[in-house]
Amino acid sequence: MAESTIIHMAADLSHIHTDYLWRADASWKGYPYYGAPDLYEDCARLASRGVMDMLFFGDSANTSENHGGNHHAAVRYGMRWPKHDMMPLVPLMARAAKGVGFGLTMSTTYQHPFHVARLFNSLDHVTGGRIAWNAVTSAYKNEAACWGYEEMIDHDERYVKAREHMAVTCALWDSVEKDAIVFDKETGIFADPEKVHLINHKGKYFNVRGPLPVAPSPQHRPVLIQAGQSPAGMDLAATFAEYQFVGRATIESMRKHRADLDARLVAHGRRPRDLGVFWSIRVQVADSVEHALEKERQYVEKIPPQAGLIELSHMYGLDFASLPNDMPLSEVADAVKAQNVHWGSFAEAVETSDPTMTIGEFGRKNAIAKTLALRGTPRQIVDRMEELHDATGQNGGFILAKGLEVPGHLRDFVDYVVPELQRRGLTRTRYTGATLRENLN
C-alpha cells in the first residue's frame, strides 16, 4: 500500500473530549461543546490545509466499570466517557474539506459483515472515495455486556471471528464487479447480472448469501486498517490490512515491530510495502523542549492524581485501585495478560520502562505519556520524525495522538510543523489523487 517513501500523516480525533482533556483551558475554545459539528468540520479544514491524509476515529461502545468495581470514576472524571458514534459527522467533514480521508471504526466482534460492507460502501460514495475501515476486535467487558454477552469472547477466538468477518466483508465488496453497472437508457439495462455474484458463505460465525445490493464505490472497498499489536492482531493485519496503527515507545521497539510485520507479510504471500504503518506520536510544539514540558506539567496539575490509574483500569481490564501503589509494574503483568485485553501495549510498557517502576509511578506517567512524545520547536520535532521514518523503512508515516488542547494541537501542527516537513520534501504539498487509497500510495 505505501509505495511512496514520503511521510504520510493522520490525526486521531477519537474521543477528543475525554481522557481528562475537557479540563484543558483551550479545549473546544470558540465552540459550544465537544460534539458540535463545526468543531469537526474545522478540524477537517485544518487537516486539508496541511495536506494530511486522514482523520481517524477509534471507538468502543462501553462505559468502563473496572476502576473501583463500578462506572463512577469513568463518568465522574470524563475518562473515555461519553462516546458518541462519529459516523454521522464524516459526511459533514467530507463536504467541508477536500482531499483528507476519514478512518472509522467498526467491530468484527459485534457488528455483522453485511452491515459493515453496506455502510462503508455508502460512506465511500458519500465521501468520494475517502473512507477507511478500522477493523477492531472489541476487548471490553462492559461493551460485551451491552451487546448481550454474559462473558467477553476469549482473545484468540475474537481473532478467529475477525478473520471470518473480514473475509466475508471483502467478498461482499467483490460480489459486484467494478464494471457491473451498465446504466443504458436506450436498451433498458441497468446492470449486468453476470457481474453480480452470490457469495453463499457458511462459516462458524456467519452465514451470508449475498450479493451486496450496492453500486461499486469509488475505491471498490475502503482502505483497510488494523491496530492489534498482539501476535494474533499482527497476523490479522498481515493478512488483510493496508495500514496498521501502532503505538511503540522506542525506536528499537519500532524496528522490531516492523521486522515482525514484514516476516508475517511474506508468510502470507504479501510484500512488506503492501502494509504501511502509522506510528502513534504526540506532538507538543513550543519554543523549546523545556517550554513543552512546562505545558504538560500545567496540564497534569489540572487532572485528578489517580487519572492515569483510572485509565489503566479501563485499558487493561484490571482494577488498579485494588493494587498497592508501590507494587512493581512487572508483578502485575500476568494478571493483565489474563484479562485478554490489549496485552501487546502493556507488554510494550513493561519492556520499555524502568524495571523498578511501580504501579503508582506508571499511572502518573500514563496520564501524559501514553504514546511516544515529540517536543520542542518545529525543527526539533521534524528532525525526530525524519529519524523515526528512516529507521522504520520509510514505509508509512505517523498518526498524531490527542494533544492537550483541541483543536489547538492540530492547528499548531499544521501551522508550524507541516511547513518544515514540506520544506524538506518529507510530505506532499498537494493531494495527488482523488481517493484516500491513491493519496496513501
N, C-alpha and C positions, 0 to 999 in steps of 0.2 A: 504493500500500500504506500509506504513512504519512499517512493522512488527518488524524490529530491532530497538533497542533503541540507537544505536550509532549516532553520528553526521554525517549526510550526507552533502556534500559540493558541491556547484555550484558556478560559477562565471559569472557575467553579462558582456558580451562583446558588448553590444548594443551601436552603435554609439560612439566608444571609441575615436573618433577624435573630437567629438562635445562637447557641454556644456563647451566651452572655454578651453578644455583640450589640444588643439593644442598649447596653449601658454606655457605649462609646458616645462621646459628645456629638460627633458629626454623622452618626448613622442616620440615614434617610433624611438628612438635613434638606429642607425645602420640599419635602413630600409629606402627605398626610399620614402615611403609615407604611409598613414594610410590604403590604400586599397591593399597594397602589400600582395599577398598570403603567402609569407614566414613569415610575422608577425603573421598571424593567425595560421599557421602550428606550429610555435614555441610556441604560446600560448597553443595549444593542447598538445604539448610535455611537457610543464611545468605542465599542469593540470594532465596529465597522471603520471608524476613523483611524484606528490603529491597525487596520488590515489583519485583525485576528481571525483565526479560522473558525472558532467555535465558542459558544457559551454553553455551559454544562449544568444540568440539574440532576443531582442524585436524589434518591428517595427511599424511604422506608416508612410504611404507614403504621407506626407504632408509637405508644406512649410508654417511655421507659419506667419499669417498676423495680429495677434492680437495686438501686441505692436506698437502703433503709427498708426494703421489702414492700414499697408501695410507690405510687406515682407522684407523691407530694414534692420531692426535691426537683424532679424534672419540670413540673408545672410551676412551682413557686419561683424558680430561678430562670425559666425560659431556656432549658437545656434540651436542644433538639425537639422543641415543642413550642407552638403548634407547627403542623406540617401540612401546608396546602398542596393540592395537586397542581403542578405547574403547567400541565399540558395546555389549558386554555390560554395561557399567556404567550405561548410560542407563536401562534398566528399573528398576534398583535406585534410582537417583536420583529417578526419577519417582514411585516408591512412597513414597520418604522425604519428598518435599516437593510441595506443591500449587502450582499457578499457574505456576511457572517452566517455560520451554520449553528444548529441547535442540537445538543445531545440530551435526550430524555430517557429516564429510567423506567423500565417495567420489569416485573419479577417473573422469572421462569418457574418459581415455586408456586405462585398463587394465580397468576393470570394465564388464561388459555391461549395457546398459539394462534388459533383462528382470530381471536380478538386482537392480539398483538399485531398480526400480519395485516389485518384490515385497517387498523388505526394508523400504523406507521405508513402504509401506502397512502392513506388520505392526507396525512401530515406532509408527506413528500410532495404531493400535488400542491397543497396549500402554500408551502414554503418555496416552491420552485426548485425542489431537489436539494434542500439544505438541512435535512434531518438525519440524525444518528440515533440508534437504539443502544442504550447501555443495558445489557442483559445481566441481571443480577440473580443470585440465589439468596433468598431472604433469610436473615440469620438472627431474628429477634423473637423472644418468647411471647411478648405481648402481641406482636404482629401475627404470629401463628394463631394465638387465641382469638384475635379479631377476625381472622379468616375462617374460624370454625374448627381449628385443630386442637385436640386435647394436649398433644405434645408436639414440639418442633421436630420436623423431619431431620434425621441424622445428617451430619455434614456431608459425608461422601455420597449418600443417597440423594441429597439435593443436587449434586452434580450429575448423577445418573439421570435424574429427571430433566436437568438443564440441557444435557446433550440431546435427549429426545425432543425436548421443546424446540431447541434451535434448529434441529434438522427438519422438523415439521414446518416451522415458520418459514425457513428458506425454501422448502418445497412448495409451500403455498405461494410465495412470491414468484417462483419459477413456473407455476401452473398456468399462467397466462403469458405466452411468449411476447417478446418486445414488439413484434410487428403484427400482433393478432388483430388489432383494430383496423378495419378497412374504411368504415365511415363513407361509403359510396352512396350518395343520394340517388344517383341515376339507376343503379341496379337494385337498390334497397337492401344492400348487405352492410350490416353494421360491423360485424367481426367474423373472422374465420374460425368456425368451431373446431377445425382440425388443429388449431394452435391454442386451444384451451383444454386443459387436461385435469382429469381426476387424479388425486394422489393416493386415495384408498389406503391411508396409513392406519394400521392397527398395532399398537405397541403396549408397553407396560403401563404407561400413564395416560396416553391419549389415543382416541380413535377419531380420525378426521378424514372425511371423504373428499372434500374439495370439489371443484376448484375454488380459488379466491374470486369472489364476484366483483372484480375491480378492473379498471383500465390500468395498464402498466404505468408506473410513475416515472418521473424524470430520471431517478437513479436506479430504477427497477427494484432495488431493495435499499434500505437505509444503510449508511455506514455502520458497521457492527463494532461495538466497543465492549470490553470486558475488563473487570478490575480485580479479579481474585488473585491473591498472592500465595495461597496455599498450593501444594503440588497439584491438587485436583483443579483449582482455579487456573493455574498456569497451563495445564493441559487443555482445558476448555478454550482458553484464549488461543493457544497454538492450533487448535482445530478450526475455529470459526472466526475469530476476531480479526479486524483490520487495524485496530488501535487498542492499546491497553493503557489504563490509568494506573500509575504506580507511585506509591509513597515509600521512598527509601531515605535513610538518614545520612549515608556517607557515600562518597564517590566509589569506594571499594564495594559496598553492597549493591550499588547501581550496576557496576560492571558485572558482578556475579549474577545479578538478576538477568541482565541482557544475555549473558552466556548461556544460562539455563534455558531461557526462552528460545534462543537460536537453536539449541540442540533439540528441543521439543518440536520446533517448526520443521526441522529437517526430518525428524522421525515421522512426522505426519505428511511428508511429501511436499512441504512448502519451503519457500526461501525466507531467510531472515528479513529481507526487505518487504515481505508480504505483511508484516506486522510491525507497525511503528509503536513507540512508547511516548506517552505524555507523562513526564516526570513531574510530580507534585512539588511546587515550591511556594513559599510565602515570601513576597517581596515587600520590604519596608524601605521606601525611598526617603532619604534625608540628606542633610548637609554632610553627615559623617556617620560612621558606624556607631559612634558614641551617642549621637543625637537619635538615631534609630532605636537604640537600646533604651534610651530615656523615654521615648514614646511608648514602648512596650511596658516599661515599669509603671508608667502612669495608668495604662490600661489595666494591668494586673491589680493595682490598688483599688480599682472600682468594683472588682468582682469578688464573690464570696471566697473565703480561704479554702473551702472544700470543693471549689468549682471543678478542678481537674479530676478529683476522685469521683465526683458525680458522673462526669463524662466517661471515665474509665469503667465505672459500673455499667453504664449504658453500652459501651462498645464491646465489652468482653463478657457480659452475662454473669458477672460475679459481684456480690455486694461488698465493695471495698470498704464500706462503713463498718463492716463487721471484723475487719482485719486490723491488727496493730500497725500504727503508722511507721514504727521502726522495723517492721519486717522487711528483710532484703527482697528486692524485686524478683530475684531468681527463684525464691522459695514459693512464689505463687504461680509459677509458670505451669506446673502440672494441673493445678486447679483451673486455670484459664483454658488450657488445651481441652479439658474435659467438657467445657461448655459448648464446643462445636461452633464458635463464632469468631471470625477474624483472627484466627491463630497466627496467620502469616505476619500480620503487622505487629502483634505482640512479641512474637519470636524475634522480629527485627529490632524491636525496642530493647529486649533483653541483651541481644548480641552486641548492640552498639552503645549501650550505656555502661557506666562505671559498675563493675561487679558488686561494689558495696552500696549502690544506690538503694534507698529504702522506698517503700510504697508512698510514704508521705512526700518525699523529695520528688519522686516520679510524678505524683499528682500535681504538684506545684509547677513542675516543668511542662507537663502536658497541657496546662491551662493556656500556654502561649506558644509552645514548641511542638505541635503535633506533626509538623512536617518540616522539611529542610528549609531554613530561612536564609534569604539573601538580603543583606542590609547595607545601607550606605548610599553613596552617590550613584547616579546612573552609570557612570563609567565603571565603578567597582562592581555593581550588580551585573553588568553585561560581561565584564571580564570573567566572572564566575560562571555565568550561563554558558559562555563560549567554551570554558574549560570542561564543564559537565557534558555539553553536547559532543565535543570532540572525544571525550573519554568513553562515551557510550555508543560510538559508531555513527554519529550524525544520522540517526535513524528515528526521527520523530520530532519531539520538542518538549514543551513544558505546559503544564496547566497551573494557573495561578490559584492557590488556595485562598480562602477568605481572608481579607485583610482586616485591620482593626476598625476601619471606617468605610461604610458602604453608601454611595458608590465611589467615595473618595480614593480608595486604594486602586480602583480600576482607572480612574481619571489620572492619577499620578503616574501609573504605569504607561498609559498611552501618551501622556504629555511629555514625560521625561525619559523613560527607558526606551520606548519604541523608536524615537529618533536616533538614539545611539545604536540600536540594533540595525536599523536601516542604513545608517551611515557606514557601518562595517560590512554591509551586504549579507547580514545574517538572517534577515527576514525580508519578505516582499514589501514593495511599496504600493502594490495594487493587486486586486484579485485577478487571477489569470484564468479562472474557469467559471462556468455558470452554476455548477453544483458543488456541494461540500466535498464529495469524493474527488472531483477534479482539482479543487484547491488543496486538498491534503496530499496529492500525488506530487 
